[in-house]
Amino acid sequence: MLSHIAILMENQPGALSRVVGLFSQRGYNIDSLSVAPTQDPTLSRLTMTTSENSEIINQILRQLFKLVDVVMVQNLTEAEAYSIELAIIKLIAPQEKVEQIISKANNLEGKILNEQDGHTMFEIWGDSADIDTLLASLKDEEFLEVTRSGLLGMTKGNVALNTNDQTKISYE
Amino acid sequence: MTSGGEALIRALSDEKIDIIFGYPGGAALHIYDAIYQQDKVQHILVRHEQAAVHAADGFARATGKTGVALVTSGPGATNAITGIATAYMDSIPLVVISGQVASHLIGTDAFQETDMIGISRPIVKHSFLVQSAEEIPAIVKKAFHIASSGRPGPVVIDVPKDMTDPKVEFEYKFPKDLYLRSYPILGKADPTEVSDAVKMLKAAKKPVIYSGGGVIQSDASEELVNLSKMIGAPVTNTLMGLGAFPATDNQFIGMLGMHGTYEANMVMSEADLIFNVGARFDDRITNNPKKFGLEAKKIHIDSDPSSIDKIINVDVALQGDAKLVLSQLCKEFENSKLKNTDLKPWWGQINEWKEKHGLNHNMLNLENQKDIILPQQVIQSLYKVTKGKAFITSDVGQHQMFAAQYYKFDEPRKWINSGGLGTMGFGLPSAMGVKFAFPDADVACVTGEGSIQMCIQELSTCSQYGLPVKIINLNNRALGMVKQWQDMQYGGRYSSISYEDSLPDFVKLAESFGHVGLKVEKFSELNEAMEEAFSLKDKLVFLDVLIDPDEHVYPMLEAGGSMSEMRISKKDKTF
C-alpha cells in the first residue's frame, strides 16, 4: 500500500536534498514527490508517497523529523485526509477522440487544454490509481507524453500542518 | 568593525573555544590571517586534514566539549570527510569549518572547488553555507548548539572566500539567544513509562543493564552506577560505553557483542529483561536481530527517537536524556513499594559462566612461553604501568578489541576509539587532541603496524607541539583482524594482508622526528620497556612490540547466530 507523507520544511537551499537524500541513504523508496513554497515564503510544503511498510514508515517519520530543516511531519495515510493527483497527457489523436477518453475515464475529471496538428493535450485529476488505470488503457501508438503532479493531500478539519512558532533557545 | 574572517574567529572565542585543529589553503587564507592577528584561539597545524578532524574529535570525546577543525576547500574538505563520518557514527560534537571558493565561482568547477555541503550531507547532523558575512556569528552559535545538544554530532560550516574578505566589514554582534523553528531536545521521559520500567526492573529474575555511549555523552555515569546498585543487576558496556560503569566493580561483566566476554553474551541471551541505556542495538551487539533476546522484555533509554524500535522493538521506550531519565528511575525505584526480586540464583549462574570461559582462560597455559608476547599481555602491562588511569586512544583492528577487553576502564571519557565507523588512522591524531586537553595526563595510543601507518605523518605534529603521547604498537606484521577472518572463513588464504619486507623500522622512524623509539621482542622485556616509556615524561615514545602473529580475538560471535553462539578459542565454540 502507498503511504502518503506531508512535510513542512524550511525553504532553504539544500533542504530538499536533505529530505530526498535521507531516502536514498537509508534505502527507502520514493514513489512520488511534489514540493512548493507555502503562503509563508520561508516554508516549503512537500508531499510524498512511498510504498514502504508501516514499521519503515514510522522510522521514516522519525528520521525526517530529526532533520533540522524539517519543521513538521504528518502521516496523511493514517489521518482523515483528502488527496488528489493531476496529470497532463498528450496524445496523437483528434480532440473528439480525446473528449471520449475523458468522459469514459473512471472517477476522473478532466478537460482539453490544447489541440495542434492532430496532437491533443488534456489535463485529468482524481485518484492516483485511477490515473494509473487510464494511462494503462491508452494505446501505445496514440500515446506521446505524460506529466504527473504526484499526490497532493491535506487533513480534514482543524488539524493543520502550519506553524509560525520559532523555538527560542535562551542562554541567559 | 570586523571582517567575516575576524567575526568567525571571534565567534569561536565567544563560544569559549581556545584551540582549533586545521590546515590552511587558498579559500581559507582570510580566516588564517584573522587567526594570526589574535591570541585567544590557538591554531594547531596538523599534517593532513583527516588528522585535524580526528584531533578535534579526540579533544571532544575526552572533555565533553565541542571540538573544532578548520580546513580549506576542495581536497582540504574531502580529506576531512573521513573524520566527519567517524564523529557522526559515534555522535561526537564537532564544528568543522571548511573554506569554499568565492560565491560567484561556486558551480563553475573552479580551482579547489568541491560541493562540501553535498558531499558531507549524509554524515553531518546539520550544515550551513554562509551566504552573507553578517550571518557568521549567528551561524556559529547555531552550529555549536546543534552539534552539542540532543544526540550530538558534527556540523559543517562552509564559508565561501568572499564571506571572509577583509575589505568587507560590519559590526560584530554575538547573539544572546538563537531561534530554531524545529529542534526539539528531549529531557525527562514520560512518568508512566518510568513507572512501568521500574515495575519491570523490580520483577525481573534475570535482568541485565546494557549501557552505551549515550551514558558518556550525557555525563550520566554517576546516575547509572546509582541505579545499578539499587537493582543489583549485572552491567555490561558496549565498545562505546566502556568506562561509563567502573570495570573493576563486581557487577561489571565486561563488554558485550562481537568480541564481548563469554559471560556478557550469555547473560544477554539468557536474560528475561534487557535494559538498554544509551545504546542502539547495533549489529555488532545483537548479532542476528531475529535471534536477539527472544525471551527478554526490553526497556530502552535514548535521546534520539529514531533509535527506538529501529532494529529491536522494545516494551518500554524512555525517550529522553540518559542523565535525567536515570535520575527519574532512581527516584521511582526508591519510592516504589514493590519488593525487589532476589537475584542470587542469577548471579550464581553468571559466576559459573565467568569461571568457565572468563577472558583469561585460554592464556593461562602460555605462562611458560616467555619469549612470545601475546597482545593481551601488552594491554595488561599497559594497565599495570598506568595504574588504569591513562587516556587510551586506539586505532581499529585486533589491538582495539584487546584494549577494550583488557584495559579496565573505571572512568568515562578515558577510552577513545572509532566504534561506529571503525576508522584506521584515528588513534594517533585523537591522542593529540586528548593531550592538548589534558597535558599532564598519561595518554597512550594503542595501535597496530597497519593502522598507525594511516596517519603516521602526525609524528611530525607531535614533534612541533611537544606532545609526549605513548604509542603502543602491537606489531604482528600483518593486518591482523583481516587475517583472523581469512583464517576462520577463507581457509587461511591470506589475501593482501602482508607487507612482506616493507615495514619501516619504527624505532628509527620515531627517532627521525625527534621522538624515542623502543623495540620489544621478548615477553621478559615487556614490563621494563613499558615502564621506561611512561617514565620519559616529556618524550613521545614509540613502543614497537613484536607480538604473536597468530593470535585471534576471542570470544567472537558466529555470523548470523544468536548472542550465545560464540567461538571462544581456535578450537572451542559454544554451538
Boltz contact constraints between the chains, C-beta under 6 A:
constraints:
  - contact:
      token1: [A, 14]
      token2: [B, 117]
      max_distance: 6.0
  - contact:
      token1: [A, 21]
      token2: [B, 121]
      max_distance: 6.0
  - contact:
      token1: [A, 25]
      token2: [B, 122]
      max_distance: 6.0
  - contact:
      token1: [A, 59]
      token2: [B, 310]
      max_distance: 6.0
  - contact:
      token1: [A, 62]
      token2: [B, 305]
      max_distance: 6.0
  - contact:
      token1: [A, 62]
      token2: [B, 306]
      max_distance: 6.0
  - contact:
      token1: [A, 63]
      token2: [B, 306]
      max_distance: 6.0
  - contact:
      token1: [A, 66]
      token2: [B, 306]
      max_distance: 6.0
  - contact:
      token1: [A, 68]
      token2: [B, 126]
      max_distance: 6.0
  - contact:
      token1: [A, 68]
      token2: [B, 183]
      max_distance: 6.0
  - contact:
      token1: [A, 71]
      token2: [B, 181]
      max_distance: 6.0
  - contact:
      token1: [A, 71]
      token2: [B, 182]
      max_distance: 6.0
  - contact:
      token1: [A, 166]
      token2: [B, 179]
      max_distance: 6.0
  - contact:
      token1: [A, 166]
      token2: [B, 181]
      max_distance: 6.0
  - contact:
      token1: [A, 167]
      token2: [B, 180]
      max_distance: 6.0
  - contact:
      token1: [A, 168]
      token2: [B, 177]
      max_distance: 6.0
  - contact:
      token1: [A, 168]
      token2: [B, 179]
      max_distance: 6.0
  - contact:
      token1: [A, 169]
      token2: [B, 178]
      max_distance: 6.0
  - contact:
      token1: [A, 170]
      token2: [B, 177]
      max_distance: 6.0
